[in-house]
Structures are given as structure tokens and as C-alpha cells.
Amino acid sequence: MADVYLEVTDKKVFAASLDWPGWGRFAKSEDDALAALADYGTRFAPIAAAAGYSFPAAPTFKVVERLPGTASTQFGVPDAHPDADHRAVTKAVADRQKKLLTAAWEAFAGFAATAPASLRKGPRGGGRDRDKMIDHVYGAEAGYGRKIGFKLPAPAIDDTAAITAVHDEVLAVLGRPHDGGPLVDNGWTSRYAARRYAWHVLDHLWEMQDRAE
């Protein structure tokens, strides 16, 4: 049974696993968010496998905490910090964060390399095309750096060395044990940062896959 938390507003609810960074989904209600999380287990499973972990074929959930969401939650960005985020990060947890993040990045880069440049528009005619989505993901990852203790410019989407430099900085921070407190003043905890980084890249990977069809 997977421990999950819920981030709740009157318009959106975010459900996320506390032990599988990146496995989280939004919906309009608590039940729908948990159902979406279960549905996306089949899409998260290859990420877990690539990282070297066995993922449950039919996951069940235990909601361990409900938190009020924020304006960011309403916008579709996970923003709440459950109590579990403040637990100490052991070497095993740090290694897990590092491996799952690496697997998520590799999956995103692999699909982006073959995706069509023009993606199918959303139901309201919106949505970024491939290169703008890639630029958004890598730019956000560099921007998040100030929350975990590094500062690098947003890399160009074809600058492999610069993209790798950002990822190396992230892994250097999130891949080491920590006491569970904020990584920098007014910054993120290691567990929250791992979840936010992994959720963001996977959310856009899955969007790109869906809109490439």
C-alpha cells in the first residue's frame, strides 16, 4: 500500500505518492485525483523499472495527510509540504531520489528526440509545441536551483553540456543524505524538491506523449 498525501482546493486536488517522486496527479476531487493516480501507475511503472525498482501492478493507497492547497495548486502546480517531507533523508532515500530522477530525465529526453515538432492542440486550442515544452522543462529546472542551493542559467534545448550541468547540480544535492530541513534559507526540503523536479518532467513527458498521437 502506497502512502499518499492530498493537496486540496475547491477546484483542484493533487494526489501524490510520498515514496515515489514524480508519481502525482491532479483532478477536480479527492476521489478523482486518487483514481487518476492509480491510472497513471502504468505510466510510472517503466520509470521505476528503469531506475531499478519493482513497482506494484495494482497499487492501493493510504491517505496519510490532507493539506490545504494554495493559488499554485489551483493553477496546477503542487505546492504544499506534507509532514513527511521533513523526515531525514537517508542514503537509501537519497539514492532512490537520484535514480528515479535520472530515469525520468532519460525518458523525457528519449521521447523528445523522436516527437514531432508540432503537437496536437489541447481541447481549447492551447498547449506548447515540442521545442517550447522542452525549453520550459529545462528552464524551470535551472530556475528551481535557487530553492536547493545552486545557480545556473537556463540551458538552450540543444546544449547537452549545459543541460547535463544543471542535472548534475540537482543530483549532487538530492542524491546525498540530509537532515530533512530546508536545503537553503527559504528553500525546499530534499524530498519536496525530488517530487517537484520528477513530477514536472514526467507531467510534460506524458503530455507530450498524449499530444504526439
Order of alpha helices (4+ residues) and beta strands (2+ residues): beta-beta-beta-alpha-alpha-beta-alpha-alpha-alpha-alpha-alpha
